[in-house]
Amino acid sequence: MKNHIVIIASDYKGTEFIEECQNAGWHVTLVTRKKLLDSLWPWPSINDVRTVEDDAGVLDYVRAATNVAGSRHIDRVVGLDEFDVITAAMTREHLNLPGLSRSHALRFRDKLTMRGIASDAGIPCPEFTGVFNAAHINQFLDATPAPFIVKPRHEVSAFGIRKCETAGEVWDVLTDLDGRNNWRDHPSQFLIERFIEGRVYHVDSVVEGGKVRACGVSQYGTTPFKVSHYGGVFTSSIVPYKSDERKQLELLNRALLMAFKYDRGVSHAEFLQSDADGQFYLLEVACRVGGAYIANVLEHACGFNLWREWAKLETATAENPYKLPKLRKDFAGITLALANVDEPDTSHYTDEEIVYKITKPKHVGMIFHSSNQTRIDELIGTYTERITNDFLAVAPVKERYDD
């Protein structure tokens, strides 16, 4: 009987992961929400699908996977989305399967836990504190230079982040949260840290046997915080391979994943380089593929697709061990924005370096590939301006990820 992998996906993503599991000869079961059945899943690569209600909680997914196990033995359980990391871990624990436990996975989900582990390992983090004790909070605010960030411990990207210019504003935010009288918004679900102005980089890795086998190092143009709060065009591009920044980030990333005792999978880590002192600080790390088409950018620049490599790691066996593909050192970048029309017409965007166009409704964007880094920078600058003039829409910032 074929090995069997159950893939939990509360959002539509990871089609390459699913395809690669099928390519490896595994039986693939997808567990997803009912409303996502109309999405463009790679159905020829899926042997079975189970659904949960659209508002399903973690235990609903655990139960659905457990029911699958009743008729066919499960060898692996993987969660594709950030919000599926803990769900998959709980499912593995319940079914006594290998992989990250819930407590281990929580290191990559809870930003307060994340900060503590990284700081203990000597990895620089912005000064931070949990939100539990009023005297402790005041002590932190008195000792730490403003401005401050009040940040949800479990949300993704820049959802729910508030920038506060004074200690009084921090307390106003905490009082507002406390007055909502629900556990998700309870002040203890947040942390406070010093706001550092700077440039944000991300390191996306393939990890096997506790070692980084391949990684891409990229820099955001406008930071995700500024894009989500003030609008604009999101950009990201490969950092030059011989640069000091890249060397420092690769070392930090290896130390970070070692501190987190991450053995196998993919990771997405974000670091901020301070404008004031030039030092790199950890922003966050996740044990999944980064969003915003980062996997596609790295595939064109570096020769590996994070989704496919993750699937190869999960389906590797003693008989068919994981093998890293041939890597390359080209350059690539992406421009991406909300569009003011449902299906933006980009047929007039014709530069030969455009290798991928985003087709998601109400979005406009493209990936560029070249052996020349300067050309990528030129294209990102040009298309940031063109997209802004032709299609840019700005959506109000969300406090949380609701769907």
C-alpha positions as CSV (number, residue, x, y, z in Angstrom):
1,M,0.0,0.0,0.0
2,K,1.2,3.5,-0.8
3,N,2.4,5.8,1.9
4,H,-0.3,8.3,2.9
5,I,0.0,12.0,3.6
6,V,-2.8,14.1,4.9
7,I,-2.6,17.8,3.9
8,I,-4.5,20.3,6.0
9,A,-5.2,23.6,4.2
10,S,-7.5,26.2,5.7
11,D,-6.6,28.5,2.8
12,Y,-6.0,27.9,-0.9
13,K,-2.2,27.5,-1.4
14,G,0.6,24.9,-1.9
15,T,-0.5,23.3,-5.1
16,E,3.1,22.5,-5.9
17,F,3.4,20.8,-2.6
18,I,0.4,18.6,-3.4
19,E,1.7,17.8,-6.9
20,E,5.1,16.8,-5.5
21,C,3.6,14.4,-3.0
22,Q,1.8,12.7,-5.8
23,N,4.9,12.6,-7.9
24,A,6.6,10.8,-5.0
25,G,4.0,8.0,-5.3
26,W,2.2,8.9,-2.1
27,H,-1.6,8.7,-1.5
28,V,-2.7,12.3,-1.0
29,T,-5.7,13.3,1.2
30,L,-6.6,17.0,1.3
31,V,-8.6,18.3,4.3
32,T,-10.0,21.8,3.6
33,R,-13.0,24.1,4.1
34,K,-16.1,23.5,2.1
35,K,-16.0,27.0,0.4
36,L,-12.5,26.2,-1.0
37,L,-13.6,23.3,-3.0
38,D,-14.1,25.5,-6.0
39,S,-10.5,26.6,-5.9
40,L,-8.1,25.5,-8.5
41,W,-6.6,22.6,-6.6
42,P,-4.4,20.1,-8.6
43,W,-7.2,17.5,-8.6
44,P,-5.2,14.9,-10.6
45,S,-2.7,14.9,-7.7
46,I,-5.4,14.4,-5.0
47,N,-6.6,11.0,-4.2
48,D,-9.2,11.9,-1.5
49,V,-10.7,15.1,-0.1
50,R,-12.4,15.7,3.2
51,T,-14.1,18.9,4.1
52,V,-14.9,20.8,7.3
53,E,-17.3,23.7,7.8
54,D,-16.0,27.1,6.8
55,D,-15.9,28.3,10.4
56,A,-14.3,25.0,11.6
57,G,-11.9,25.2,14.6
58,V,-8.7,23.3,15.2
59,L,-10.4,20.2,16.7
60,D,-12.7,19.9,13.7
61,Y,-9.6,19.4,11.5
62,V,-8.2,16.9,14.0
63,R,-11.4,14.9,14.0
64,A,-11.6,14.9,10.2
65,A,-8.0,13.6,9.9
66,T,-8.7,11.0,12.6
67,N,-11.7,9.8,10.6
68,V,-9.5,9.4,7.6
69,A,-7.1,7.3,9.7
70,G,-10.0,4.9,10.4
71,S,-10.0,3.7,6.8
72,R,-6.4,4.2,5.7
73,H,-3.2,4.4,7.8
74,I,-1.6,7.9,7.8
75,D,2.1,8.3,7.6
76,R,2.4,12.1,7.6
77,V,0.3,15.1,8.4
78,V,1.3,18.6,7.2
79,G,-0.4,22.0,7.5
80,L,0.2,24.4,4.7
81,D,-0.9,27.7,6.1
82,E,0.5,29.6,9.1
83,F,-2.8,29.0,10.9
84,D,-2.5,25.2,10.1
85,V,0.9,24.8,11.9
86,I,-0.6,24.1,15.3
87,T,-3.6,22.2,13.9
88,A,-1.2,19.8,12.1
89,A,0.9,19.4,15.2
90,M,-2.1,18.6,17.3
91,T,-3.3,16.1,14.7
92,R,0.1,14.4,14.7
93,E,0.1,14.1,18.5
94,H,-3.3,12.7,18.5
95,L,-2.5,10.1,15.9
96,N,1.0,9.4,17.4
97,L,2.8,10.4,14.2
98,P,6.3,11.9,13.7
99,G,6.9,15.6,13.2
100,L,6.8,18.8,15.2
101,S,4.8,18.6,18.5
102,R,2.4,21.3,19.4
103,S,4.8,22.8,22.0
104,H,7.6,22.8,19.5
105,A,5.5,24.3,16.7
106,L,4.4,27.0,19.1
107,R,7.9,28.4,19.1
108,F,7.2,29.4,15.5
109,R,3.7,30.8,16.2
110,D,3.9,32.7,19.5
111,K,6.1,35.8,19.0
112,L,6.7,36.1,22.7
113,T,8.0,32.6,22.9
114,M,9.9,33.3,19.7
115,R,11.6,36.3,21.2
116,G,12.6,34.5,24.4
117,I,14.2,31.6,22.6
118,A,16.1,33.8,20.2
119,S,17.3,36.2,22.9
120,D,18.5,33.3,25.1
121,A,20.6,32.1,22.1
122,G,22.2,35.5,21.7
123,I,20.2,36.5,18.6
124,P,19.4,40.3,18.7
125,C,15.8,41.2,19.1
126,P,14.1,44.5,19.7
127,E,13.6,45.1,23.4
128,F,10.3,43.4,24.4
129,T,8.0,42.4,27.2
130,G,4.9,40.4,27.6
131,V,1.7,42.0,28.7
132,F,0.9,40.5,32.1
133,N,1.9,42.8,34.9
134,A,1.2,46.6,35.1
135,A,4.3,47.4,37.1
136,H,6.5,45.3,34.8
137,I,5.0,47.0,31.7
138,N,5.6,50.5,33.2
139,Q,9.2,49.5,34.0
140,F,9.7,48.5,30.4
141,L,8.1,51.6,29.0
142,D,10.3,53.8,31.3
143,A,13.5,52.1,30.3
144,T,12.9,51.7,26.6
145,P,13.1,54.6,24.0
146,A,9.8,55.4,22.2
147,P,8.2,54.7,19.8
148,F,6.7,51.3,20.6
149,I,4.9,48.5,18.8
150,V,2.0,46.6,20.3
151,K,2.0,43.3,18.4
152,P,-0.3,40.3,18.5
153,R,1.5,37.1,19.6
154,H,-0.3,34.8,17.1
155,E,-1.3,36.8,14.1
156,V,0.5,36.9,10.7
157,S,2.3,39.6,8.8
158,A,1.4,43.1,10.0
159,F,-2.2,42.2,11.1
160,G,-3.1,43.9,14.4
161,I,0.1,45.8,14.9
162,R,-0.2,49.2,16.5
163,K,2.6,51.8,16.5
164,C,2.5,54.0,19.6
165,E,4.6,57.2,20.0
166,T,4.3,57.4,23.8
167,A,3.8,55.2,26.8
168,G,0.4,56.8,27.2
169,E,-0.6,55.6,23.8
170,V,0.5,52.1,24.7
171,W,-1.8,52.1,27.7
172,D,-4.7,53.5,25.6
173,V,-4.3,50.5,23.2
174,L,-4.1,48.0,26.1
175,T,-7.2,49.5,27.8
176,D,-9.1,49.3,24.5
177,L,-8.2,45.7,24.1
178,D,-9.1,44.8,27.7
179,G,-12.5,46.5,27.2
180,R,-13.4,44.2,24.4
181,N,-14.0,41.3,26.9
182,N,-12.9,38.5,24.6
183,W,-9.9,36.2,25.0
184,R,-8.5,36.7,21.5
185,D,-8.2,40.4,22.1
186,H,-7.1,40.1,25.8
187,P,-3.9,42.2,26.4
188,S,-2.0,39.1,27.4
189,Q,-2.3,37.9,23.8
190,F,0.0,40.8,22.8
191,L,3.6,41.8,23.4
192,I,5.2,45.3,23.5
193,E,8.5,46.0,21.8
194,R,10.7,48.9,20.8
195,F,10.0,50.2,17.2
196,I,13.1,50.2,15.2
197,E,13.2,52.0,11.9
198,G,15.1,50.1,9.2
199,R,15.1,47.8,6.2
200,V,13.5,44.4,6.4
201,Y,15.1,41.2,4.9
202,H,13.8,37.7,4.7
203,V,15.6,34.4,4.6
204,D,13.8,31.4,3.3
205,S,15.3,28.0,3.9
206,V,15.2,24.3,3.2
207,V,16.3,22.4,6.3
208,E,17.3,18.8,6.6
209,G,18.9,17.0,9.5
210,G,19.0,20.3,11.4
211,K,21.1,21.9,8.6
212,V,20.2,24.6,6.1
213,R,20.6,22.9,2.8
214,A,19.5,25.9,0.7
215,C,18.3,29.4,1.3
216,G,17.3,32.5,-0.4
217,V,18.1,35.9,1.1
218,S,15.9,38.8,-0.1
219,Q,15.0,42.4,0.9
220,Y,11.6,44.0,1.0
221,G,11.3,47.3,-0.7
222,T,8.7,49.0,1.4
223,T,8.3,47.1,4.7
224,P,5.2,44.8,5.1
225,F,4.1,47.0,8.0
226,K,4.1,50.2,5.9
227,V,2.3,48.5,2.9
228,S,-0.4,47.1,5.1
229,H,-1.0,50.3,7.1
230,Y,-0.4,52.9,4.4
231,G,-0.8,51.2,1.1
232,G,1.5,51.0,-1.8
233,V,3.3,48.4,-3.9
234,F,4.9,45.4,-2.2
235,T,8.3,44.5,-3.5
236,S,11.0,41.9,-2.7
237,S,14.2,41.1,-4.5
238,I,17.3,38.9,-4.1
239,V,20.2,40.3,-2.0
240,P,23.6,40.2,-3.9
241,Y,25.3,36.9,-3.2
242,K,28.7,38.3,-2.2
243,S,27.3,41.1,0.0
244,D,28.2,41.5,3.7
245,E,24.4,41.7,4.5
246,R,23.8,38.3,2.9
247,K,26.7,36.7,4.8
248,Q,25.5,38.1,8.1
249,L,21.9,37.1,7.5
250,E,22.9,33.5,6.5
251,L,24.9,33.2,9.8
252,L,22.0,34.6,11.9
253,N,19.5,32.3,10.2
254,R,21.5,29.2,10.8
255,A,22.0,30.2,14.5
256,L,18.3,30.9,14.8
257,L,17.1,27.6,13.4
258,M,19.7,25.7,15.5
259,A,18.3,27.5,18.6
260,F,14.8,26.5,17.6
261,K,16.0,22.9,17.1
262,Y,14.4,22.7,13.7
263,D,15.2,19.4,12.1
264,R,13.3,19.2,8.8
265,G,11.1,21.4,6.7
266,V,11.1,24.9,5.3
267,S,11.3,28.2,7.2
268,H,10.7,31.9,6.6
269,A,12.6,34.3,8.8
270,E,12.4,38.1,8.8
271,F,15.2,40.3,10.1
272,L,15.3,44.1,10.4
273,Q,18.5,46.1,9.9
274,S,18.4,49.2,12.0
275,D,19.0,52.5,10.3
276,A,20.5,53.8,13.5
277,D,23.2,51.2,14.3
278,G,23.2,48.9,11.3
279,Q,22.6,45.8,13.4
280,F,20.2,43.0,12.4
281,Y,17.3,42.2,14.7
282,L,14.9,39.2,14.5
283,L,11.3,40.1,13.6
284,E,9.8,36.7,13.3
285,V,10.4,33.1,12.0
286,A,7.9,30.6,10.7
287,C,8.1,26.9,9.8
288,R,6.2,27.2,6.5
289,V,6.6,28.8,3.1
290,G,6.5,32.6,3.0
291,G,3.6,34.3,1.3
292,A,3.5,36.9,-1.5
293,Y,4.9,34.4,-4.1
294,I,8.3,34.2,-2.5
295,A,8.6,30.6,-3.5
296,N,8.2,31.6,-7.2
297,V,10.8,34.3,-6.9
298,L,13.3,31.9,-5.4
299,E,12.6,29.3,-8.0
300,H,13.5,31.6,-10.8
301,A,16.6,33.1,-9.1
302,C,18.0,30.1,-7.2
303,G,16.6,27.0,-8.8
304,F,14.5,25.6,-6.0
305,N,10.8,25.9,-5.2
306,L,10.1,25.9,-1.4
307,W,6.8,24.1,-1.8
308,R,8.3,21.3,-3.8
309,E,11.4,20.9,-1.6
310,W,9.2,20.8,1.5
311,A,7.1,18.0,-0.1
312,K,10.2,16.1,-1.1
313,L,11.4,16.3,2.5
314,E,8.1,15.1,3.9
315,T,7.9,12.2,1.5
316,A,11.6,11.1,1.7
317,T,12.3,7.6,2.9
318,A,15.3,5.5,3.6
319,E,14.9,4.0,0.1
320,N,14.4,7.4,-1.6
321,P,16.3,10.0,0.5
322,Y,16.0,13.7,-0.1
323,K,18.1,15.2,-2.8
324,L,18.7,18.9,-3.3
325,P,18.3,20.2,-6.8
326,K,21.1,22.0,-8.6
327,L,21.2,25.5,-7.3
328,R,22.0,28.7,-9.2
329,K,22.7,32.3,-8.3
330,D,20.6,34.5,-10.6
331,F,18.5,37.5,-9.5
332,A,14.7,37.9,-9.3
333,G,12.2,40.2,-7.8
334,I,8.5,40.8,-7.4
335,T,6.1,43.8,-7.5
336,L,2.6,43.1,-6.1
337,A,-0.3,45.3,-5.1
338,L,-4.1,45.5,-4.6
339,A,-5.8,46.4,-7.9
340,N,-8.8,48.8,-8.4
341,V,-10.4,46.3,-10.8
342,D,-11.2,42.6,-10.5
343,E,-9.1,41.5,-13.4
344,P,-6.4,44.0,-14.3
345,D,-5.2,43.9,-17.9
346,T,-1.4,43.9,-17.9
347,S,-1.0,43.0,-21.6
348,H,1.0,46.2,-22.0
349,Y,3.6,45.1,-19.5
350,T,5.9,43.3,-22.0
351,D,9.5,43.5,-20.7
352,E,11.3,40.2,-21.6
353,E,12.4,39.7,-17.9
354,I,8.8,39.3,-16.8
355,V,8.6,35.5,-16.2
356,Y,5.3,35.3,-14.1
357,K,2.2,37.4,-13.9
358,I,-0.1,37.2,-10.8
359,T,-3.7,36.3,-11.8
360,K,-5.3,36.5,-8.4
361,P,-8.6,38.6,-8.5
362,K,-8.1,42.3,-7.4
363,H,-4.3,41.9,-7.5
364,V,-1.7,43.0,-9.9
365,G,1.9,41.9,-9.9
366,M,4.7,40.2,-11.7
367,I,8.0,38.4,-11.1
368,F,11.2,39.4,-13.0
369,H,14.2,37.3,-13.6
370,S,17.7,38.3,-14.8
371,S,21.3,37.4,-14.3
372,N,21.9,41.1,-13.7
373,Q,20.9,42.5,-10.3
374,T,20.9,46.1,-11.5
375,R,18.3,45.2,-14.1
376,I,16.0,43.7,-11.5
377,D,16.3,46.9,-9.4
378,E,15.4,49.0,-12.5
379,L,12.4,46.9,-13.3
380,I,11.1,47.0,-9.7
381,G,11.4,50.8,-9.7
382,T,9.7,51.1,-13.1
383,Y,6.8,48.8,-12.4
384,T,6.2,50.1,-8.9
385,E,5.5,53.5,-10.6
386,R,3.5,51.9,-13.4
387,I,1.3,49.8,-11.1
388,T,0.7,52.8,-8.9
389,N,-0.5,54.9,-11.8
390,D,-2.5,52.2,-13.6
391,F,-4.1,50.0,-10.9
392,L,-3.3,50.8,-7.3
393,A,-6.0,50.4,-4.7
394,V,-5.6,50.8,-1.0
395,A,-7.6,48.7,1.4
396,P,-8.2,49.7,5.1
397,V,-5.8,47.9,7.4
398,K,-7.2,44.9,9.3
399,E,-6.6,44.3,13.0
400,R,-6.6,40.6,12.4
401,Y,-6.7,37.8,9.9
402,D,-10.3,36.8,9.7
403,D,-10.4,34.6,6.6
